[in-house]
Amino acid sequence: MANTPPGSVAIIGGGLSGMLTAVHLIRVATRPPTPAQTPSVPLRIFLIQEGPDVGLGVAYGTPFPEHLLNVPAGGMSVFPRDPAHFWRWLQTHYPGQYNAADFAPRRLFGQYARDLWEATRRHPSALVDCVTCHDRAISLTMEAGRARIGLRSGQTVTADRVVLALGNYPPANPVAVEEEWVRKGWYCPNPWDPRYQDAGQVGDLLLIGSGLTALDMVVAYRKRGFRGTVHLVSTHGLLPRVHGAPGDYALSFREDELPVALSAGALYQLFKQELRRAGGDWRAVIGAFRPLTPGLWRRMPVAEQQRFLRRLAPWWNVHRHRVAPSIHALVEELRAEGRLRVWKGRVSSLRRGADGLVAEISAAGGPQTLAVQRVINCTGPQSDYRQIARQDALVASLLSQSLVRPDPLWAGLDALPNGQLRRADGSPSPTLFTLGTPMRGILFECTSVPEIRQQAAELAERLLRPD
Ligand SMILES: Cc1cc2nc3c(=O)[nH]c(=O)nc-3n(C[C@H](O)[C@H](O)[C@H](O)COP(=O)(O)OP(=O)(O)OC[C@H]3O[C@@H](n4cnc5c(N)ncnc54)[C@H](O)[C@@H]3O)c2cc1C
């Protein structure tokens, strides 16, 4: 129906991105219209989330109080226009326990997200009806301009617009793995799988990857009684840097002054120039670049984006995605005791050993052989949707009907910067939208709360706009 706002929106995925999209939709739909606006029509929202928890995902569903937010509490509000929203919640529920500069436990943020969802969905309004389906979406077909979503239970949901808030998939295996190793607990393909609770019985541990997920595993295993040596292997051999108080820094250029096409090398030079101007305060410079990152990313042709991912992204990531000082201190302590070792290289193969697995590592300093009782895949979420389609029925359904396509980097789904997904022929879909991790190839910087909250707020406005 032309010029009519949509009557229904289905959101597939009820992690933080999906939940926030629903919250913003409710806010927009219940906002009094200005005289120039089309009067609101009743809106039905379907939030489809497998399992009981809405708003948590693996990030905020962690049971460990030692798993901390990697953004200070003062920066974790879910509302872009109310930056102290989480901080006020924290003061109300845990008075006197945290400062705005503290890195609060992630599970408290999960509690905040759940509170927000409960308070918002219960808000009575004749204008919005919100249905939560605790189910898995396994198919999507288009019928007369509307999407029909098949759920695993056999039920179906029909909606005018659909948001794919699919979030983070388990990582891809970087080496050949035998089923038996997974059954015996020697190889853990998904670091977030709650079945591996026996950390105290594990002798030595190998983590493939050395980013924030690997450090999460170090913290969780220590908490569960692990006292062996932990080896971290990654191609760059870098660990996330520690948070510190950054100074304020204003960049010396405006984005619109830059060339339309930017090379990875030019971006690197730009960063170095600003770093010199800031007297070496890299945290301040990264902070100043952050709001510009998606725009700078889009100025790079695909070949330059690939070059950036190969050469600069590992370095950027460890400086940009930092750890709380307490986690950094634990890592340094374990390193000093020789109980945490970082290897620069690749795990070239795994084989069965006398008591666990033996890993062959092509390390920078020469080949290494490590015998460990458990290997955990911490290489980060799988982002190649061609591979995801092999395990995920919904993604297979969408790709096979050409309703969506992967982005040119295979880092997510192809979309306009506002989240409108592209069909296989490149045309923007009038029905399907996304935000968060699936947008990584398009925006590069899009998976943390400060970015997700902005995307969710803007997407809600876009979804309810009449076409
Ligand atoms: C361990 C970890 C820690 C993090 N810590 C921080 C932090 O401190 N600060 C910060 O700003 N960011 C952090 N992040 C970034 C994080 O990605 C976002 O903050 C946010 O949690 C992402 O939410 P999401 O909804 O996009 O994805 P997810 O949390 O992955 O949620 C997606 C949800 O969709 C569901 N789903 C998928 N497919 C279907 C389907 N077909 N049917 C039904 N349901 C489906 C999944 O079950 C899942 O619950 C962290 C990320 C991780 C992984």
Ligand as a Chemical Component Dictionary entry (heavy atoms), coordinates in Angstrom:
data_LIG
# 
_chem_comp.id                   LIG 
_chem_comp.type                 NON-POLYMER 
_chem_comp.pdbx_formal_charge   0 
_chem_comp.three_letter_code    LIG 
# 
loop_
_chem_comp_atom.comp_id 
_chem_comp_atom.atom_id 
_chem_comp_atom.alt_atom_id 
_chem_comp_atom.type_symbol 
_chem_comp_atom.charge 
_chem_comp_atom.model_Cartn_x 
_chem_comp_atom.model_Cartn_y 
_chem_comp_atom.model_Cartn_z 
_chem_comp_atom.pdbx_ordinal 
LIG C1  C1  C 0 31.573 -11.787 24.318 1  
LIG C2  C2  C 0 31.202 -10.439 23.825 2  
LIG C3  C3  C 0 31.350 -9.336  24.635 3  
LIG C4  C4  C 0 30.995 -8.063  24.194 4  
LIG N1  N1  N 0 31.158 -7.004  25.015 5  
LIG C5  C5  C 0 30.788 -5.775  24.611 6  
LIG C6  C6  C 0 30.924 -4.638  25.471 7  
LIG O1  O1  O 0 31.406 -4.743  26.589 8  
LIG N2  N2  N 0 30.539 -3.413  25.014 9  
LIG C7  C7  C 0 30.037 -3.263  23.762 10 
LIG O2  O2  O 0 29.692 -2.142  23.385 11 
LIG N3  N3  N 0 29.886 -4.329  22.924 12 
LIG C8  C8  C 0 30.255 -5.563  23.319 13 
LIG N4  N4  N 0 30.122 -6.630  22.471 14 
LIG C9  C9  C 0 29.568 -6.411  21.138 15 
LIG C10 C10 C 0 28.201 -7.081  20.997 16 
LIG O3  O3  O 0 28.248 -7.695  19.742 17 
LIG C11 C11 C 0 27.022 -6.151  21.049 18 
LIG O4  O4  O 0 27.126 -5.315  22.171 19 
LIG C12 C12 C 0 25.677 -6.883  21.108 20 
LIG O5  O5  O 0 25.620 -7.794  22.158 21 
LIG C13 C13 C 0 25.324 -7.576  19.823 22 
LIG O6  O6  O 0 23.960 -7.938  19.894 23 
LIG P1  P1  P 0 23.203 -8.561  18.661 24 
LIG O7  O7  O 0 21.777 -8.594  19.020 25 
LIG O8  O8  O 0 23.560 -7.844  17.420 26 
LIG O9  O9  O 0 23.812 -10.012 18.493 27 
LIG P2  P2  P 0 23.687 -11.300 19.433 28 
LIG O10 O10 O 0 23.974 -10.959 20.830 29 
LIG O11 O11 O 0 24.512 -12.350 18.770 30 
LIG O12 O12 O 0 22.154 -11.687 19.342 31 
LIG C14 C14 C 0 21.556 -12.237 18.168 32 
LIG C15 C15 C 0 20.407 -13.104 18.639 33 
LIG O13 O13 O 0 19.668 -13.523 17.494 34 
LIG C16 C16 C 0 19.217 -14.842 17.714 35 
LIG N5  N5  N 0 18.955 -15.442 16.409 36 
LIG C17 C17 C 0 19.806 -15.546 15.352 37 
LIG N6  N6  N 0 19.182 -16.165 14.328 38 
LIG C18 C18 C 0 17.928 -16.429 14.739 39 
LIG C19 C19 C 0 16.814 -17.068 14.122 40 
LIG N7  N7  N 0 16.880 -17.553 12.871 41 
LIG N8  N8  N 0 15.666 -17.176 14.828 42 
LIG C20 C20 C 0 15.566 -16.699 16.107 43 
LIG N9  N9  N 0 16.607 -16.103 16.755 44 
LIG C21 C21 C 0 17.766 -15.980 16.063 45 
LIG C22 C22 C 0 20.362 -15.508 18.452 46 
LIG O14 O14 O 0 19.882 -16.598 19.209 47 
LIG C23 C23 C 0 20.855 -14.371 19.338 48 
LIG O15 O15 O 0 20.283 -14.410 20.620 49 
LIG C24 C24 C 0 30.475 -7.906  22.886 50 
LIG C25 C25 C 0 30.331 -9.034  22.054 51 
LIG C26 C26 C 0 30.680 -10.284 22.515 52 
LIG C27 C27 C 0 30.495 -11.472 21.605 53 
# 
loop_
_chem_comp_bond.comp_id 
_chem_comp_bond.atom_id_1 
_chem_comp_bond.atom_id_2 
_chem_comp_bond.value_order 
_chem_comp_bond.pdbx_ordinal 
LIG C1  C2  SING 1  
LIG C2  C3  SING 2  
LIG C2  C26 DOUB 3  
LIG C3  C4  DOUB 4  
LIG C4  N1  SING 5  
LIG C4  C24 SING 6  
LIG N1  C5  DOUB 7  
LIG C5  C6  SING 8  
LIG C5  C8  SING 9  
LIG C6  O1  DOUB 10 
LIG C6  N2  SING 11 
LIG N2  C7  SING 12 
LIG C7  O2  DOUB 13 
LIG C7  N3  SING 14 
LIG N3  C8  DOUB 15 
LIG C8  N4  SING 16 
LIG N4  C9  SING 17 
LIG N4  C24 SING 18 
LIG C9  C10 SING 19 
LIG C10 O3  SING 20 
LIG C10 C11 SING 21 
LIG C11 O4  SING 22 
LIG C11 C12 SING 23 
LIG C12 O5  SING 24 
LIG C12 C13 SING 25 
LIG C13 O6  SING 26 
LIG O6  P1  SING 27 
LIG P1  O7  DOUB 28 
LIG P1  O8  SING 29 
LIG P1  O9  SING 30 
LIG O9  P2  SING 31 
LIG P2  O10 DOUB 32 
LIG P2  O11 SING 33 
LIG P2  O12 SING 34 
LIG O12 C14 SING 35 
LIG C14 C15 SING 36 
LIG C15 O13 SING 37 
LIG C15 C23 SING 38 
LIG O13 C16 SING 39 
LIG C16 N5  SING 40 
LIG C16 C22 SING 41 
LIG N5  C17 SING 42 
LIG N5  C21 SING 43 
LIG C17 N6  DOUB 44 
LIG N6  C18 SING 45 
LIG C18 C19 SING 46 
LIG C18 C21 DOUB 47 
LIG C19 N7  SING 48 
LIG C19 N8  DOUB 49 
LIG N8  C20 SING 50 
LIG C20 N9  DOUB 51 
LIG N9  C21 SING 52 
LIG C22 O14 SING 53 
LIG C22 C23 SING 54 
LIG C23 O15 SING 55 
LIG C24 C25 DOUB 56 
LIG C25 C26 SING 57 
LIG C26 C27 SING 58 
# 
